[in-house]
Amino acid sequence: MATFLRVRRGQIGPADVGLPTGPGIRRTPGLRREELAALAGVSVDYYIRIEQGRETAPSDAVLGALARALRLSADEHAHLLGLADQVGGRTPRRRPADSQQAGPGLRLLLESVRPSPAYVLDEVNDVLAANPEGLALMPGLGDWPAGQRNTIRYTFLHAAARVLFADWDRVARNCVAHLHTAELTAPERTAALVAELSSASCEFAALWRRHEVWVKRGGETAFRHPAIGPVRLANEVLTRAGDGQRILIYQAPPGTAEYDALVLLAMTTEDVGTA
């Protein structure tokens, strides 16, 4: 919680919240502690104790005031509350995943949406299951052992990802921002993945230090695929309550060039098994 607040304070300037910048050059970027405390309506000493980790039980009201002062999004505010629960030794507001296996119902759903590429992911984006088109959409993912398949690991460490994702920078930023949400519900697995990727990718390490947080809820992704060429696909994320598992589906309306590309992708999957 302390690190999150300190980093986010450094990312918002006085002008962003309607404060005068004052004369001279600031020694450090972002708001001063006393400025943030004033905006949130708390004493400077109390805020300093929070940011230094000496105050482990700030109320939800105080955290809400800090979230508003820092212009946090709803996802970031929820993340701050979860960090406070973690620091204070309280029961997390969200339960961690109970199972690391995709059940038969989810696997059947993956088959039913073909030729749309689809995956069952856990909270840290381990691929628990994928249909053949899902493996074919990300070249090389299926060559990794099942226990190594992870879409964030793929994005940063697989050479094919740099070519595959037309807007790699945006995809990478989304991956890291989502992974921050798993710090609360799957802390050990998140820490292990962060340690691995930080040591292997300076780009991941830099993005992780930004402490951006948001939940992936769907959008569009542009691909440069070696078999079907350039294609832009809509994606939807369906979350199953209770265990943190999500289904990610890439799709296109029938009758469009994008849908024809998915049909072509499906034709290349005869030798690709499901995960």
C-alpha positions in Angstrom: 0.0 0.0 0.0 2.8 2.4 0.9 4.6 1.9 -2.4 1.4 2.2 -4.4 0.5 5.5 -2.8 4.1 6.9 -3.1 4.3 5.9 -6.8 0.8 7.3 -7.7 1.5 10.5 -5.8 4.6 11.0 -8.0 2.5 10.5 -11.2 0.1 13.4 -10.6 1.1 17.0 -10.6 -0.3 20.1 -8.9 -1.9 21.3 -12.1 -3.7 18.0 -12.5 -5.7 18.7 -9.3 -6.0 22.5 -9.7 -3.2 23.5 -7.4 -0.6 26.3 -8.3 2.8 24.9 -9.1 4.5 27.7 -7.3 7.9 29.2 -8.0 11.1 27.3 -8.7 11.7 23.7 -9.7 10.4 20.8 -7.6 13.1 18.4 -6.5 10.8 15.4 -7.1 7.9 14.9 -9.5 4.3 14.8 -8.5 2.4 16.1 -5.5 4.1 16.9 -2.2 2.9 14.9 0.8 1.4 17.9 2.4 -0.5 18.8 -0.8 -2.0 15.3 -1.0 -2.9 15.3 2.7 -4.7 18.7 2.2 -6.6 17.4 -0.8 -7.7 14.3 1.1 -8.6 16.2 4.3 -6.1 14.3 6.6 -3.2 15.6 8.6 0.2 15.5 7.0 1.6 13.4 9.9 -1.2 10.8 9.4 -0.6 10.6 5.7 3.2 10.3 6.2 2.6 7.4 8.6 0.4 5.7 5.9 3.0 6.2 3.1 5.8 5.0 5.3 3.9 1.8 6.3 3.6 2.8 10.0 -0.2 3.2 9.8 -1.7 -0.2 8.8 -5.4 0.4 9.5 -6.6 3.5 7.6 -10.4 3.6 7.3 -12.2 3.1 4.0 -13.2 6.7 4.2 -9.6 7.9 4.4 -8.6 5.6 1.5 -11.6 6.8 -0.5 -10.5 10.4 0.1 -6.9 9.6 -1.0 -8.3 7.8 -4.1 -10.3 10.8 -5.1 -7.3 13.1 -4.5 -5.1 10.9 -6.6 -7.7 10.6 -9.3 -7.7 6.8 -9.1 -10.0 4.8 -11.3 -12.5 2.4 -9.8 -10.1 -0.5 -10.4 -7.3 1.4 -8.8 -9.4 2.4 -5.8 -10.5 -1.3 -5.3 -6.8 -2.3 -5.6 -5.9 0.3 -2.9 -8.6 -1.1 -0.6 -7.3 -4.6 -1.2 -3.7 -3.6 -0.4 -5.0 -2.1 2.9 -6.7 -5.4 3.8 -3.4 -7.2 3.0 -1.3 -4.8 5.1 -3.8 -4.9 8.0 -4.0 -8.7 8.0 -7.7 -8.6 7.2 -9.7 -11.1 5.1 -9.3 -10.1 1.5 -12.4 -8.6 -0.1 -12.1 -11.1 -3.0 -11.5 -14.8 -2.5 -8.4 -16.3 -4.2 -8.9 -18.9 -6.9 -9.6 -22.4 -5.4 -8.8 -24.4 -8.5 -6.1 -24.3 -11.2 -8.0 -26.5 -13.6 -10.6 -25.6 -16.1 -13.7 -27.7 -15.6 -15.5 -29.7 -18.3 -18.2 -27.0 -18.7 -15.6 -24.4 -19.5 -13.8 -26.7 -21.9 -17.1 -27.4 -23.7 -17.7 -23.7 -24.0 -14.3 -23.3 -25.7 -15.4 -25.8 -28.3 -18.8 -24.2 -28.8 -17.3 -20.8 -29.7 -15.1 -22.1 -32.5 -13.7 -20.8 -34.9 -13.3 -18.0 -32.4 -10.0 -18.3 -30.5 -10.7 -18.7 -26.8 -8.8 -19.4 -23.6 -9.6 -20.1 -19.9 -7.2 -18.0 -17.8 -6.6 -17.8 -14.1 -5.8 -14.6 -12.2 -2.2 -14.4 -13.3 -3.1 -15.3 -16.9 -1.9 -18.9 -16.8 -3.6 -20.7 -19.7 -5.7 -23.4 -18.1 -7.3 -24.4 -21.3 -7.5 -23.2 -24.9 -9.3 -24.3 -28.1 -7.1 -25.1 -31.2 -7.7 -21.6 -32.7 -6.6 -20.1 -29.4 -3.2 -21.8 -29.6 -2.9 -21.1 -33.3 -3.6 -17.4 -32.8 -0.5 -17.0 -30.7 2.2 -18.8 -32.6 4.6 -20.7 -30.4 2.3 -20.7 -27.3 1.4 -24.3 -27.9 5.0 -25.3 -28.1 5.6 -24.4 -24.5 4.8 -27.1 -21.8 1.2 -26.7 -20.5 2.5 -25.4 -17.1 4.5 -22.6 -18.8 1.7 -21.2 -21.0 0.8 -17.8 -19.8 -0.3 -14.9 -22.0 1.7 -12.3 -20.0 4.9 -14.5 -20.2 4.2 -14.9 -23.9 3.8 -11.2 -24.5 7.2 -10.3 -22.9 9.3 -13.3 -23.5 8.3 -15.0 -26.8 9.9 -13.5 -29.8 6.8 -14.1 -31.9 4.7 -11.7 -29.7 6.7 -8.6 -30.9 5.5 -9.3 -34.5 2.1 -10.7 -33.7 0.7 -7.8 -31.7 0.6 -4.7 -34.0 0.4 -2.5 -30.9 2.7 -4.4 -28.6 3.3 -1.5 -26.3 -0.5 -1.2 -25.5 -0.9 -4.9 -25.1 2.1 -5.1 -22.7 0.8 -2.2 -20.6 -2.6 -3.8 -20.3 -1.0 -7.1 -19.3 1.0 -5.5 -16.4 -1.9 -3.3 -15.2 -4.1 -6.4 -15.0 -1.4 -8.4 -13.2 -1.3 -5.8 -10.4 -4.9 -6.8 -9.6 -3.7 -10.4 -8.9 -1.4 -9.2 -6.1 -4.3 -9.4 -3.7 -6.0 -12.6 -4.7 -3.0 -14.7 -5.8 0.0 -13.0 -4.1 2.5 -15.9 -4.2 1.9 -16.8 -7.9 2.0 -13.1 -8.8 5.2 -12.5 -7.0 6.8 -15.6 -8.7 5.7 -14.4 -12.1 6.8 -10.8 -11.4 10.3 -12.0 -10.3 10.7 -14.1 -13.4 9.6 -11.4 -15.8 11.4 -8.6 -14.1 14.7 -10.5 -14.3 14.1 -11.3 -18.0 12.6 -8.1 -19.3 13.6 -4.6 -18.4 10.4 -3.4 -20.2 8.3 -5.5 -17.8 10.2 -4.2 -14.8 9.7 -0.6 -15.8 6.0 -1.0 -16.4 5.6 -2.9 -13.1 7.1 0.0 -11.2 4.4 2.3 -12.6 1.7 0.6 -10.5 -1.0 1.1 -13.1 -4.0 -1.0 -12.2 -7.1 -1.9 -14.3 -9.1 -4.9 -15.0 -9.2 -6.3 -18.5 -12.8 -6.2 -19.7 -12.6 -6.5 -23.5 -11.8 -4.3 -26.4 -10.0 -4.8 -29.7 -6.6 -6.2 -30.6 -4.7 -5.8 -33.9 -2.7 -8.9 -35.0 -0.1 -9.4 -37.7 -0.4 -13.2 -38.0 1.9 -15.3 -40.1 -0.9 -17.5 -41.4 -3.9 -15.1 -41.8 -2.2 -11.8 -42.2 -3.2 -8.5 -40.5 -6.5 -8.7 -38.7 -8.3 -6.7 -36.0 -10.4 -8.8 -33.6 -12.8 -7.8 -30.9 -12.3 -9.6 -27.6 -14.6 -10.3 -24.7 -13.7 -11.3 -21.1 -16.2 -13.4 -19.1 -15.4 -13.9 -15.5 -16.7 -16.8 -13.4 -17.6 -15.8 -9.9 -15.8 -17.4 -7.0 -12.6 -18.8 -8.4 -11.0 -16.0 -10.4 -11.1 -17.9 -13.7 -11.9 -15.9 -16.9 -12.7 -16.8 -20.5 -11.1 -14.7 -23.1 -12.7 -14.9 -26.6 -11.5 -13.2 -29.8 -14.3 -12.9 -32.3 -15.6 -11.2 -35.4 -19.1 -10.9 -37.0 -20.0 -13.6 -39.6 -19.7 -12.3 -43.1 -16.8 -10.0 -42.4 -13.3 -10.3 -43.7 -12.2 -10.8 -40.0 -14.5 -13.8 -39.6 -13.2 -15.3 -42.9 -9.7 -14.9 -41.4 -10.8 -16.9 -38.3 -12.2 -19.6 -40.5 -8.9 -19.7 -42.3 -7.1 -19.9 -38.9 -9.3 -22.9 -38.0 -8.2 -24.6 -41.2 -4.6 -24.5 -39.9 -5.4 -26.1 -36.6 -5.7 -29.8 -37.7 -2.5 -30.6 -36.0 -2.9 -28.3 -33.0 -4.4 -29.9 -29.9 -6.3 -28.2 -27.1 -4.6 -27.2 -23.9 
